[in-house]
């Protein structure tokens, strides 16, 4: 791996540690693929889709303004 790739990976890791938190949740077998396919069909990453839907539910239907492109 070249130095540019290593420095980019370090920068991404640092950003994720400083700015993001993770939530793990479980779904019945087969639902993961269904969620991923639905998100992809609508032009979103799985993470962005889940984040948007959760924010909409918590905010009474308002669309989330900020999300991440990271998937899983």
Secondary structure, 3 states (H helix, E strand, C coil): CCHHHHHHHHHHHHHHHHHCCCCCCCCCCCHHHHHHHHHHHCCCCHHHHHHHHHHHHHCCCCCCCCCCCCCC
